[in-house]
Amino acid sequence: MSVVGGGAGPVNGFKLVWGEIKRRTKKPRLEVVYWCYFAGAVCILGGIGIISELLKYYYTGSSSNASGIYASLATFFPALIGASVMQMMFEQTVNRRLQAISFIFLMVTFGFAVYLNGFAAHSSKLSWFSVVVFCIFSLWVWWISNADNAGLYDEPSIDAPTGGVDPGADLQGDTSGFQL
């Protein structure tokens, strides 16, 4: 347990990070722009390899070889999780607990991606189940990593351009040495 505020008492960091994850999961759920970006850019455009392999499989009528679908699923999730986790790790507002959890997500994903792409039997039901679960998990990781992205909201915060809720507050920075 850590102490926040110089002796304010022990704080359970796991509860704090779980609360942050829940907040990020729920926050964008009613935003039309967020959902459109998620469906259009992440699922459809990001999943174009999966979609093309599914279409090839369906239209060729060959039900004997689904290795292309498996390969597209097994390469989709590490790319999406990796990008999403790196985005969380480089956020402007530093949340060390969330960064630590993000790092664990990244390492676990890397391990499973190596295993599922290199060593797992593509015909195994467990392998297929694993890649589908990891693809769904990767979509959720993207969701929570972008939950605070004001550009994906229907109505961006009105105080965003002024730097905060108090428009009369002094702006950050230093203009000394600046000449017109």
N, CA, C and O of each residue as an XYZ file, in Angstrom:
720
protein
N       0.848     -1.184      0.000
C       0.000      0.000      0.000
C       0.885      1.236      0.000
O       1.982      1.245      0.559
N       0.386      2.254     -0.630
C       1.139      3.495     -0.691
C       0.451      4.540      0.165
O      -0.724      4.429      0.517
N       1.232      5.556      0.482
C       0.698      6.665      1.254
C       0.674      7.879      0.346
O       1.697      8.261     -0.220
N      -0.478      8.473      0.212
C      -0.637      9.649     -0.628
C      -0.808     10.862      0.269
O      -1.541     10.812      1.257
N      -0.135     11.945     -0.072
C      -0.313     13.186      0.674
C       0.505     13.250      1.947
O       0.167     14.018      2.848
N       1.566     12.473      2.053
C       2.470     12.584      3.195
C       1.846     12.170      4.512
O       1.874     12.938      5.474
N       1.294     11.000      4.575
C       0.785     10.496      5.845
C      -0.721     10.553      5.966
O      -1.254     10.454      7.072
N      -1.409     10.708      4.874
C      -2.863     10.770      4.918
C      -3.481      9.399      5.171
O      -4.703      9.278      5.257
N      -2.658      8.379      5.290
C      -3.154      7.033      5.520
C      -2.912      6.167      4.302
O      -2.661      6.673      3.208
N      -2.987      4.867      4.495
C      -2.728      3.962      3.368
C      -3.841      4.024      2.315
O      -5.026      4.129      2.631
N      -3.416      3.955      1.075
C      -4.341      3.982     -0.053
C      -4.161      2.677     -0.814
O      -3.037      2.268     -1.106
N      -5.263      2.034     -1.130
C      -5.192      0.803     -1.902
C      -5.116      1.166     -3.381
O      -6.120      1.532     -3.994
N      -3.918      1.062     -3.945
C      -3.698      1.416     -5.345
C      -4.490      0.560     -6.305
O      -4.877      1.027     -7.377
N      -4.741     -0.692     -5.938
C      -5.517     -1.572     -6.814
C      -6.963     -1.080     -6.939
O      -7.558     -1.149     -8.014
N      -7.517     -0.587     -5.838
C      -8.875     -0.039     -5.896
C      -8.909      1.228     -6.748
O      -9.858      1.456     -7.497
N      -7.866      2.047     -6.626
C      -7.812      3.278     -7.418
C      -7.716      2.984     -8.909
O      -8.423      3.599     -9.708
N      -6.850      2.051     -9.290
C      -6.709      1.744    -10.712
C      -7.957      1.031    -11.238
O      -8.356      1.259    -12.380
N      -8.566      0.191    -10.441
C      -9.811     -0.459    -10.859
C     -10.907      0.581    -11.065
O     -11.683      0.490    -12.016
N     -10.970      1.581    -10.165
C     -11.939      2.666    -10.317
C     -11.692      3.464    -11.595
O     -12.641      3.858    -12.273
N     -10.435      3.700    -11.923
C     -10.091      4.414    -13.156
C     -10.468      3.600    -14.385
O     -10.981      4.153    -15.358
N     -10.223      2.308    -14.354
C     -10.582      1.440    -15.485
C     -12.100      1.415    -15.670
O     -12.587      1.478    -16.799
N     -12.850      1.325    -14.569
C     -14.314      1.343    -14.661
C     -14.809      2.678    -15.210
O     -15.719      2.717    -16.037
N     -14.199      3.780    -14.741
C     -14.589      5.110    -15.224
C     -14.355      5.221    -16.728
O     -15.214      5.714    -17.460
N     -13.200      4.764    -17.184
C     -12.869      4.843    -18.610
C     -13.751      3.908    -19.443
O     -14.020      4.188    -20.611
N     -14.195      2.815    -18.856
C     -15.078      1.905    -19.585
C     -16.459      2.522    -19.776
O     -17.076      2.355    -20.828
N     -16.940      3.227    -18.772
C     -18.301      3.774    -18.820
C     -18.384      5.152    -19.479
O     -19.403      5.475    -20.089
N     -17.353      5.953    -19.370
C     -17.428      7.361    -19.777
C     -17.912      7.578    -21.207
O     -18.830      8.377    -21.396
N     -17.362      6.924    -22.221
C     -17.774      7.258    -23.591
C     -18.983      6.493    -24.121
O     -19.293      6.606    -25.307
N     -19.661      5.736    -23.303
C     -20.685      4.812    -23.804
C     -21.874      5.480    -24.477
O     -22.576      4.821    -25.243
N     -22.132      6.761    -24.223
C     -23.280      7.446    -24.825
C     -22.878      8.443    -25.913
O     -23.708      9.233    -26.365
N     -21.628      8.412    -26.331
C     -21.110      9.369    -27.314
C     -21.204      8.802    -28.732
O     -20.588      7.778    -29.028
N     -21.956      9.448    -29.599
C     -22.155      8.986    -30.971
C     -20.847      9.023    -31.756
O     -20.524      8.066    -32.458
N     -20.094     10.114    -31.647
C     -18.832     10.247    -32.375
C     -17.867      9.144    -31.957
O     -17.196      8.546    -32.798
N     -17.803      8.880    -30.667
C     -16.916      7.840    -30.147
C     -17.276      6.481    -30.748
O     -16.403      5.752    -31.221
N     -18.563      6.149    -30.726
C     -19.026      4.872    -31.275
C     -18.764      4.774    -32.774
O     -18.357      3.720    -33.262
N     -18.993      5.861    -33.509
C     -18.747      5.851    -34.957
C     -17.269      5.643    -35.258
O     -16.920      4.873    -36.153
N     -16.407      6.318    -34.523
C     -14.965      6.143    -34.715
C     -14.556      4.715    -34.358
O     -13.784      4.080    -35.077
N     -15.082      4.225    -33.247
C     -14.767      2.868    -32.800
C     -15.189      1.843    -33.851
O     -14.407      0.966    -34.219
N     -16.433      1.959    -34.331
C     -16.939      0.991    -35.312
C     -16.252      1.156    -36.663
O     -15.807      0.176    -37.260
N     -16.165      2.401    -37.145
C     -15.636      2.638    -38.476
C     -14.128      2.501    -38.583
O     -13.622      1.745    -39.411
N     -13.419      3.229    -37.749
C     -11.955      3.264    -37.866
C     -11.293      2.050    -37.228
O     -10.422      1.428    -37.836
N     -11.694      1.711    -36.015
C     -11.013      0.639    -35.298
C     -11.473     -0.737    -35.776
O     -10.652     -1.576    -36.146
N     -12.771     -0.963    -35.767
C     -13.278     -2.302    -36.100
C     -13.239     -2.594    -37.605
O     -12.761     -3.654    -38.011
N     -13.728     -1.682    -38.425
C     -13.809     -1.968    -39.860
C     -12.475     -1.719    -40.555
O     -11.922     -2.628    -41.174
N     -11.954     -0.500    -40.460
C     -10.681     -0.218    -41.134
C      -9.518     -0.964    -40.485
O      -8.667     -1.520    -41.180
N      -9.482     -0.974    -39.146
C      -8.416     -1.700    -38.455
C      -8.511     -3.195    -38.648
O      -7.499     -3.895    -38.646
N      -9.726     -3.686    -38.815
C      -9.934     -5.115    -38.996
C     -10.074     -5.520    -40.447
O     -10.650     -6.570    -40.734
N      -9.566     -4.719    -41.370
C      -9.732     -5.016    -42.799
C      -9.085     -6.348    -43.178
O      -9.578     -7.040    -44.068
N      -8.005     -6.708    -42.521
C      -7.376     -8.004    -42.795
C      -8.282     -9.161    -42.413
O      -8.374    -10.157    -43.131
N      -8.944     -9.020    -41.287
C      -9.875    -10.056    -40.828
C     -11.066    -10.130    -41.781
O     -11.488    -11.213    -42.185
N     -11.598     -8.962    -42.132
C     -12.753     -8.923    -43.028
C     -12.411     -9.534    -44.382
O     -13.198    -10.310    -44.923
N     -11.260     -9.199    -44.931
C     -10.893     -9.743    -46.243
C     -10.685    -11.254    -46.191
O     -11.036    -11.961    -47.135
N     -10.118    -11.748    -45.098
C      -9.943    -13.203    -44.965
C     -11.284    -13.910    -44.797
O     -11.478    -15.003    -45.328
N     -12.204    -13.298    -44.065
C     -13.542    -13.880    -43.927
C     -14.255    -13.929    -45.275
O     -14.902    -14.923    -45.604
N     -14.137    -12.859    -46.049
C     -14.769    -12.824    -47.375
C     -14.146    -13.858    -48.304
O     -14.865    -14.531    -49.043
N     -12.827    -13.996    -48.282
C     -12.165    -15.013    -49.111
C     -12.648    -16.408    -48.728
O     -12.943    -17.234    -49.591
N     -12.723    -16.652    -47.448
C     -13.156    -17.955    -46.943
C     -14.591    -18.242    -47.366
O     -14.911    -19.355    -47.782
N     -15.451    -17.237    -47.259
C     -16.863    -17.415    -47.578
C     -17.088    -17.610    -49.081
O     -17.822    -18.510    -49.491
N     -16.465    -16.778    -49.883
C     -16.738    -16.812    -51.319
C     -15.990    -17.903    -52.082
O     -16.385    -18.248    -53.196
N     -14.931    -18.447    -51.514
C     -14.257    -19.549    -52.204
C     -14.954    -20.864    -51.946
O     -14.771    -21.827    -52.690
N     -15.761    -20.911    -50.885
C     -16.492    -22.131    -50.577
C     -15.619    -23.212    -49.989
O     -16.057    -24.347    -49.797
N     -14.390    -22.859    -49.706
C     -13.463    -23.833    -49.144
C     -13.543    -23.789    -47.626
O     -13.038    -22.857    -47.000
N     -14.163    -24.773    -47.046
C     -14.279    -24.799    -45.587
C     -13.138    -25.577    -44.952
O     -13.145    -25.806    -43.742
N     -12.162    -25.986    -45.749
C     -11.076    -26.803    -45.215
C      -9.888    -25.981    -44.722
O      -9.083    -26.495    -43.945
N      -9.748    -24.722    -45.145
C      -8.573    -23.968    -44.772
C      -8.965    -22.594    -44.244
O      -9.343    -21.705    -45.008
N      -8.872    -22.439    -42.955
C      -9.183    -21.162    -42.324
C      -7.939    -20.543    -41.710
O      -8.044    -19.688    -40.830
N      -6.772    -20.958    -42.158
C      -5.531    -20.453    -41.553
C      -5.352    -18.956    -41.795
O      -4.743    -18.275    -40.969
N      -5.867    -18.427    -42.905
C      -5.777    -16.989    -43.156
C      -6.577    -16.191    -42.150
O      -6.139    -15.132    -41.702
N      -7.743    -16.691    -41.793
C      -8.573    -16.023    -40.783
C      -7.857    -16.053    -39.443
O      -7.797    -15.048    -38.734
N      -7.319    -17.211    -39.105
C      -6.597    -17.337    -37.844
C      -5.416    -16.364    -37.806
O      -5.217    -15.662    -36.814
N      -4.642    -16.326    -38.882
C      -3.468    -15.447    -38.924
C      -3.869    -13.982    -38.797
O      -3.190    -13.213    -38.115
N      -4.965    -13.587    -39.446
C      -5.391    -12.186    -39.357
C      -5.863    -11.840    -37.944
O      -5.588    -10.745    -37.452
N      -6.563    -12.755    -37.294
C      -6.974    -12.530    -35.899
C      -5.766    -12.473    -34.971
O      -5.688    -11.629    -34.078
N      -4.830    -13.385    -35.198
C      -3.659    -13.487    -34.317
C      -2.686    -12.330    -34.489
O      -1.835    -12.110    -33.627
N      -2.795    -11.590    -35.581
C      -1.935    -10.413    -35.746
C      -2.677     -9.106    -35.478
O      -2.048     -8.063    -35.302
N      -4.004     -9.154    -35.446
C      -4.798     -7.956    -35.151
C      -4.649     -7.543    -33.692
O      -4.370     -6.380    -33.403
N      -4.830     -8.477    -32.781
C      -4.879     -8.091    -31.369
C      -3.564     -7.550    -30.830
O      -3.600     -6.596    -30.053
N      -2.396     -8.098    -31.191
C      -1.181     -7.494    -30.629
C      -0.938     -6.073    -31.143
O      -0.435     -5.223    -30.408
N      -1.293     -5.816    -32.401
C      -1.106     -4.469    -32.953
C      -2.009     -3.462    -32.244
O      -1.563     -2.374    -31.878
N      -3.274     -3.823    -32.051
C      -4.215     -2.898    -31.413
C      -3.893     -2.704    -29.944
O      -3.912     -1.575    -29.455
N      -3.600     -3.774    -29.232
C      -3.250     -3.634    -27.814
C      -1.947     -2.853    -27.664
O      -1.840     -1.983    -26.800
N      -0.970     -3.156    -28.491
C       0.306     -2.450    -28.402
C       0.149     -0.956    -28.607
O       0.683     -0.162    -27.833
N      -0.580     -0.568    -29.643
C      -0.789      0.858    -29.904
C      -1.597      1.520    -28.791
O      -1.291      2.638    -28.377
N      -2.617      0.837    -28.312
C      -3.475      1.406    -27.265
C      -2.735      1.561    -25.953
O      -2.874      2.575    -25.270
N      -1.953      0.563    -25.601
C      -1.197      0.613    -24.342
C      -0.127      1.691    -24.412
O       0.077      2.426    -23.446
N       0.551      1.791    -25.535
C       1.560      2.846    -25.669
C       0.907      4.217    -25.582
O       1.495      5.146    -25.027
N      -0.284      4.356    -26.114
C      -1.007      5.621    -26.008
C      -1.288      5.948    -24.542
O      -1.107      7.091    -24.122
N      -1.730      4.961    -23.760
C      -1.988      5.200    -22.338
C      -0.708      5.551    -21.591
O      -0.723      6.376    -20.678
N       0.396      4.923    -21.980
C       1.655      5.163    -21.285
C       2.210      6.553    -21.578
O       2.957      7.099    -20.767
N       1.856      7.136    -22.729
C       2.368      8.451    -23.093
C       1.340      9.565    -22.936
O       1.507     10.643    -23.506
N       0.284      9.320    -22.173
C      -0.721     10.355    -21.959
C      -0.112     11.546    -21.245
O       0.849     11.423    -20.486
N      -0.707     12.710    -21.514
C      -0.200     13.934    -20.921
C      -0.374     13.931    -19.403
O       0.518     14.369    -18.677
N      -1.508     13.444    -18.923
C      -1.748     13.328    -17.495
C      -1.228     11.971    -17.050
O      -1.739     10.932    -17.466
N      -0.225     11.988    -16.215
C       0.439     10.751    -15.824
C      -0.349     10.061    -14.708
O      -0.615     10.651    -13.660
N      -0.711      8.817    -14.953
C      -1.336      7.965    -13.952
C      -0.447      6.733    -13.853
O      -0.584      5.789    -14.632
N       0.462      6.752    -12.889
C       1.470      5.698    -12.792
C       0.862      4.322    -12.605
O       1.378      3.339    -13.137
N      -0.215      4.239    -11.866
C      -0.857      2.940    -11.653
C      -1.396      2.387    -12.972
O      -1.224      1.207    -13.277
N      -2.054      3.256    -13.753
C      -2.590      2.828    -15.039
C      -1.453      2.485    -16.004
O      -1.581      1.567    -16.814
N      -0.355      3.214    -15.919
C       0.806      2.893    -16.754
C       1.359      1.514    -16.402
O       1.750      0.755    -17.289
N       1.393      1.193    -15.121
C       1.897     -0.113    -14.693
C       0.991     -1.236    -15.194
O       1.478     -2.253    -15.688
N      -0.320     -1.057    -15.070
C      -1.265     -2.060    -15.568
C      -1.140     -2.170    -17.088
O      -1.200     -3.268    -17.640
N      -0.967     -1.039    -17.758
C      -0.796     -1.043    -19.215
C       0.438     -1.835    -19.616
O       0.416     -2.581    -20.595
N       1.507     -1.671    -18.860
C       2.742     -2.413    -19.146
C       2.504     -3.919    -19.006
O       2.994     -4.704    -19.818
N       1.756     -4.321    -17.979
C       1.435     -5.738    -17.801
C       0.596     -6.238    -18.983
O       0.854     -7.319    -19.512
N      -0.411     -5.450    -19.399
C      -1.207     -5.810    -20.584
C      -0.297     -6.050    -21.781
O      -0.467     -7.021    -22.519
N       0.674     -5.154    -21.968
C       1.577     -5.239    -23.111
C       2.432     -6.505    -23.060
O       2.594     -7.186    -24.072
N       2.974     -6.819    -21.896
C       3.837     -7.991    -21.769
C       3.046     -9.292    -21.935
O       3.513    -10.215    -22.602
N       1.861     -9.374    -21.339
C       1.027    -10.568    -21.472
C       0.617    -10.743    -22.942
O       0.645    -11.851    -23.478
N       0.241     -9.646    -23.574
C      -0.130     -9.705    -24.991
C       1.035    -10.187    -25.839
O       0.861    -11.034    -26.715
N       2.215     -9.654    -25.582
C       3.391    -10.053    -26.348
C       3.628    -11.557    -26.216
O       3.871    -12.241    -27.209
N       3.557    -12.066    -24.984
C       3.764    -13.499    -24.767
C       2.752    -14.357    -25.496
O       3.114    -15.330    -26.158
N       1.482    -13.998    -25.373
C       0.441    -14.775    -26.054
C       0.522    -14.628    -27.572
O       0.256    -15.584    -28.301
N       0.885    -13.446    -28.051
C       1.004    -13.245    -29.495
C       2.109    -14.121    -30.070
O       1.938    -14.733    -31.124
N       3.233    -14.179    -29.382
C       4.329    -15.035    -29.845
C       3.878    -16.486    -29.851
O       4.114    -17.208    -30.820
N       3.236    -16.915    -28.780
C       2.781    -18.302    -28.697
C       1.727    -18.615    -29.768
O       1.854    -19.598    -30.499
N       0.696    -17.783    -29.856
C      -0.409    -18.070    -30.777
C       0.003    -17.950    -32.238
O      -0.553    -18.640    -33.092
N       0.967    -17.088    -32.537
C       1.425    -16.937    -33.922
C       2.490    -17.949    -34.310
O       2.597    -18.330    -35.476
N       3.273    -18.381    -33.341
C       4.396    -19.232    -33.689
C       4.298    -20.686    -33.315
O       4.862    -21.542    -33.997
N       3.592    -20.984    -32.244
C       3.651    -22.338    -31.716
C       2.310    -23.049    -31.581
O       2.265    -24.278    -31.541
N       1.215    -22.290    -31.510
C      -0.093    -22.911    -31.301
C      -0.559    -23.603    -32.579
O      -0.292    -23.145    -33.690
N      -1.255    -24.707    -32.392
C      -1.836    -25.423    -33.530
C      -3.055    -24.649    -34.014
O      -4.001    -24.439    -33.255
N      -3.035    -24.224    -35.271
C      -4.122    -23.414    -35.816
C      -5.438    -24.172    -35.883
O      -6.503    -23.565    -35.999
N      -5.371    -25.471    -35.812
C      -6.602    -26.261    -35.861
C      -7.199    -26.491    -34.470
O      -8.296    -27.036    -34.348
N      -6.498    -26.086    -33.448
C      -6.959    -26.290    -32.077
C      -8.099    -25.334    -31.732
O      -8.035    -24.142    -32.031
N      -9.138    -25.869    -31.102
C     -10.255    -25.030    -30.665
C      -9.808    -24.026    -29.616
O     -10.305    -22.900    -29.579
N      -8.869    -24.430    -28.760
C      -8.355    -23.523    -27.734
C      -7.617    -22.344    -28.365
O      -7.740    -21.214    -27.892
N      -6.860    -22.593    -29.415
C      -6.159    -21.505    -30.112
C      -7.148    -20.524    -30.716
O      -6.984    -19.311    -30.584
N      -8.168    -21.041    -31.376
C      -9.193    -20.174    -31.968
C      -9.914    -19.377    -30.889
O     -10.123    -18.173    -31.036
N     -10.290    -20.043    -29.817
C     -10.957    -19.357    -28.711
C     -10.054    -18.247    -28.167
O     -10.521    -17.142    -27.893
N      -8.779    -18.542    -28.014
C      -7.824    -17.569    -27.465
C      -7.690    -16.338    -28.358
O      -7.713    -15.214    -27.857
N      -7.550    -16.527    -29.669
C      -7.389    -15.356    -30.535
C      -8.657    -14.511    -30.563
O      -8.577    -13.284    -30.623
N      -9.816    -15.141    -30.520
C     -11.066    -14.368    -30.495
C     -11.178    -13.588    -29.186
O     -11.543    -12.412    -29.200
N     -10.870    -14.224    -28.060
C     -10.914    -13.533    -26.761
C      -9.922    -12.380    -26.738
O     -10.249    -11.294    -26.259
N      -8.726    -12.599    -27.246
C      -7.736    -11.525    -27.272
C      -8.141    -10.395    -28.211
O      -7.837     -9.236    -27.930
N      -8.806    -10.692    -29.299
C      -9.298     -9.631    -30.187
C     -10.353     -8.778    -29.478
O     -10.333     -7.552    -29.588
N     -11.259     -9.412    -28.764
C     -12.275     -8.679    -28.002
C     -11.604     -7.865    -26.893
O     -11.955     -6.707    -26.666
N     -10.643     -8.474    -26.209
C      -9.887     -7.781    -25.163
C      -9.163     -6.565    -25.748
O      -9.126     -5.510    -25.116
N      -8.590     -6.701    -26.944
C      -7.866     -5.585    -27.564
C      -8.801     -4.423    -27.871
O      -8.410     -3.263    -27.743
N     -10.034     -4.726    -28.276
C     -11.005     -3.665    -28.527
C     -11.346     -2.928    -27.235
O     -11.506     -1.708    -27.238
N     -11.457     -3.664    -26.139
C     -11.722     -3.035    -24.844
C     -10.534     -2.182    -24.407
O     -10.731     -1.086    -23.882
N      -9.314     -2.655    -24.611
C      -8.124     -1.875    -24.252
C      -8.097     -0.580    -25.069
O      -7.774      0.481    -24.534
N      -8.435     -0.660    -26.365
C      -8.512      0.567    -27.160
C      -9.555      1.503    -26.560
O      -9.318      2.704    -26.430
N     -10.699      0.953    -26.197
C     -11.802      1.731    -25.644
C     -11.348      2.517    -24.412
O     -11.586      3.722    -24.330
N     -10.700      1.854    -23.457
C     -10.304      2.554    -22.231
C      -9.127      3.501    -22.474
O      -8.990      4.505    -21.776
N      -8.286      3.193    -23.448
C      -7.157      4.085    -23.699
C      -7.598      5.388    -24.355
O      -6.896      6.393    -24.245
N      -8.734      5.395    -25.030
C      -9.224      6.596    -25.696
C     -10.376      7.266    -24.966
O     -10.952      8.225    -25.480
N     -10.720      6.791    -23.799
C     -11.884      7.312    -23.073
C     -11.758      8.790    -22.729
O     -12.775      9.474    -22.609
N     -10.559      9.294    -22.569
C     -10.377     10.708    -22.232
C      -9.997     11.562    -23.439
O      -9.596     12.715    -23.280
N     -10.119     11.011    -24.632
C      -9.787     11.739    -25.858
C     -10.952     12.655    -26.214
O     -11.957     12.201    -26.760
N     -10.819     13.937    -25.908
C     -11.913     14.897    -26.112
C     -12.311     15.011    -27.580
O     -13.451     15.369    -27.873
N     -11.412     14.720    -28.502
C     -11.720     14.802    -29.920
C     -12.713     13.766    -30.388
O     -13.266     13.894    -31.481
N     -12.955     12.745    -29.590
C     -13.894     11.691    -29.961
C     -15.263     11.865    -29.299
O     -16.098     10.962    -29.346
N     -15.484     13.015    -28.690
C     -16.748     13.258    -28.007
C     -17.658     14.155    -28.834
O     -17.187     14.997    -29.599
N     -18.972     13.965    -28.674
C     -19.965     14.745    -29.407
C     -19.807     16.237    -29.128
O     -19.839     17.055    -30.047
N     -19.639     16.575    -27.880
C     -19.495     17.965    -27.447
C     -18.232     18.065    -26.602
O     -18.255     17.733    -25.417
N     -17.120     18.523    -27.201
C     -15.895     18.662    -26.407
C     -16.123     19.610    -25.235
O     -16.962     20.508    -25.304
N     -15.384     19.406    -24.181
C     -15.510     20.218    -22.979
C     -15.377     21.696    -23.329
O     -14.484     22.086    -24.080
N     -16.260     22.501    -22.787
C     -16.262     23.930    -23.110
C     -15.026     24.634    -22.563
O     -14.634     25.681    -23.079
N     -14.415     24.079    -21.538
C     -13.247     24.722    -20.948
C     -11.929     24.229    -21.541
O     -10.863     24.680    -21.119
N     -11.977     23.325    -22.499
C     -10.747     22.793    -23.087
C      -9.867     23.878    -23.721
O      -8.655     23.852    -23.506
N     -10.422     24.844    -24.501
C      -9.549     25.842    -25.131
C      -8.880     26.792    -24.133
O      -7.821     27.347    -24.427
N      -9.487     26.984    -22.962
C      -8.914     27.928    -22.005
C      -7.948     27.264    -21.041
O      -7.281     27.953    -20.269
N      -7.859     25.960    -21.068
C      -6.917     25.278    -20.203
C      -7.482     24.902    -18.850
O      -6.724     24.488    -17.972
N      -8.759     25.027    -18.649
C      -9.328     24.629    -17.367
C     -10.707     25.206    -17.154
O     -11.284     25.831    -18.044
N     -11.229     24.985    -15.952
C     -12.595     25.416    -15.643
C     -12.661     26.891    -15.302
O     -13.738     27.484    -15.360
N     -11.526     27.506    -14.944
C     -11.501     28.916    -14.583
C     -10.867     29.715    -15.714
O      -9.642     29.760    -15.820
N     -11.687     30.357    -16.575
C     -11.111     31.096    -17.695
C     -10.315     32.320    -17.264
O      -9.553     32.870    -18.059
N     -10.480     32.756    -16.014
C      -9.737     33.911    -15.517
C      -8.380     33.553    -14.929
O      -7.621     34.440    -14.540
N      -8.071     32.276    -14.862
C      -6.800     31.837    -14.264
C      -5.635     32.214    -15.176
O      -5.781     32.313    -16.394
N      -4.478     32.420    -14.555
C      -3.271     32.721    -15.321
C      -2.897     31.529    -16.177
O      -2.984     30.381    -15.741
N      -2.481     31.811    -17.396
C      -2.052     30.752    -18.298
C      -0.645     30.306    -17.939
O       0.155     31.085    -17.421
N      -0.357     29.061    -18.216
C       0.961     28.521    -17.942
C       1.939     29.012    -19.000
O       1.550     29.333    -20.123
N       3.200     29.064    -18.632
C       4.222     29.445    -19.595
C       4.877     30.754    -19.214
O       4.490     31.409    -18.246
N       5.879     31.120    -19.997
C       6.651     32.317    -19.719
C       6.846     33.080    -21.021
O       7.311     32.523    -22.016
N       6.489     34.352    -21.003
C       6.655     35.171    -22.221
C       7.840     36.116    -22.115
O       8.012     36.982    -22.972
N       8.664     35.966    -21.075
C       9.831     36.843    -20.960
C      10.787     36.578    -22.105
O      11.001     35.429    -22.492
N      11.353     37.625    -22.638
C      12.254     37.501    -23.758
C      11.546     37.496    -25.091
O      12.198     37.443    -26.134
N      10.238     37.551    -25.086
C       9.468     37.565    -26.334
C       9.344     39.019    -26.802
O       8.925     39.888    -26.036
N       9.701     39.272    -28.033
C       9.646     40.636    -28.563
C       8.755     40.669    -29.791
O       8.748     39.736    -30.594
N       8.009     41.748    -29.929
C       7.177     41.939    -31.116
C       7.931     42.665    -32.193
O       7.386     42.914    -33.268
